[in-house]
C-alpha cells in the first residue's frame, strides 16, 4: 500500500523502530531505552511490533529542542 493511498484514507505514515532509529542515526536499543525511561516518542503496538506516528515523532523532537541562549548585555546603552 503506497503513501498516496494511505493519505487518501486519512491515515498518516508510521515508522517502525528500525526506521526511526535509522532516521535519528542511533541504535534501535537507544529507542527502546528512551521509551523505558519514559523519554521516548509515543508509540503503539501493532501486533508484536511498535509503530510511531510521524506526527508523534515530530512533536517529541520539538519537545527536545533546546532554547537558544539569550545574550545578556553588561550595561545600558
C-alpha positions as a printed NumPy array, in Angstrom:
array([[ 0.   ,  0.   ,  0.   ],
       [ 1.51 ,  3.316, -1.007],
       [ 1.553,  6.566,  0.982],
       [-0.812,  8.27 , -1.507],
       [-3.482,  5.705, -0.817],
       [-2.899,  5.947,  2.939],
       [-3.317,  9.709,  2.932],
       [-6.491,  9.271,  0.892],
       [-7.812,  7.102,  3.707],
       [-6.944,  9.764,  6.271],
       [-4.086,  7.684,  7.676],
       [-0.666,  9.113,  8.312],
       [ 2.595,  7.276,  7.74 ],
       [ 4.046,  5.273, 10.604],
       [ 7.63 ,  4.283, 11.305],
       [ 8.99 ,  1.05 , 12.683],
       [11.518,  1.187, 15.494],
       [14.275,  0.392, 12.982],
       [13.148,  3.161, 10.631],
       [13.033,  5.667, 13.49 ],
       [16.486,  4.626, 14.691],
       [17.877,  4.959, 11.152],
       [16.313,  8.405, 10.769],
       [17.774,  9.591, 14.078],
       [21.14 ,  7.913, 13.462],
       [21.02 ,  5.864, 16.666],
       [20.891,  2.184, 17.523],
       [17.486,  0.53 , 17.86 ],
       [18.3  , -0.178, 21.508],
       [18.562,  3.578, 22.139],
       [14.915,  3.962, 21.101],
       [13.871,  1.131, 23.435],
       [15.936,  2.661, 26.266],
       [14.329,  6.081, 25.78 ],
       [10.87 ,  4.513, 25.879],
       [11.729,  2.511, 29.009],
       [12.899,  5.718, 30.714],
       [ 9.687,  7.492, 29.662],
       [11.638,  9.921, 27.482],
       [10.941,  8.407, 24.064],
       [ 8.335,  9.186, 21.446],
       [ 4.776,  7.932, 21.831],
       [ 4.322,  4.635, 20.096],
       [ 1.716,  1.955, 19.723],
       [ 1.767, -1.77 , 19.451],
       [ 0.568, -3.294, 16.224],
       [ 0.682, -6.983, 16.937],
       [ 4.094, -7.603, 18.45 ],
       [ 5.73 , -4.601, 16.801],
       [ 5.953, -0.948, 17.852],
       [ 4.952,  1.745, 15.395],
       [ 5.401,  5.504, 15.659],
       [ 3.16 ,  8.092, 14.009],
       [ 5.255, 10.645, 12.15 ],
       [ 3.311, 13.453, 13.876],
       [ 4.14 , 11.98 , 17.315],
       [ 7.823, 11.764, 16.413],
       [ 7.833, 15.397, 15.235],
       [ 6.093, 16.522, 18.445],
       [ 8.595, 14.537, 20.53 ],
       [11.547, 16.029, 18.637],
       [10.123, 19.542, 19.046],
       [ 9.954, 18.934, 22.795],
       [13.657, 18.059, 22.823],
       [14.604, 21.325, 21.175],
       [16.86 , 23.334, 23.466],
       [16.09 , 27.031, 23.7  ],
       [18.614, 29.355, 22.155],
       [20.927, 31.114, 24.552],
       [19.957, 34.73 , 25.105],
       [22.834, 37.2  , 25.039],
       [22.917, 39.32 , 28.191],
       [24.401, 42.769, 27.766],
       [26.669, 44.037, 30.508],
       [25.496, 47.653, 30.636],
       [22.922, 50.117, 29.479],
       [23.167, 51.877, 26.143]])
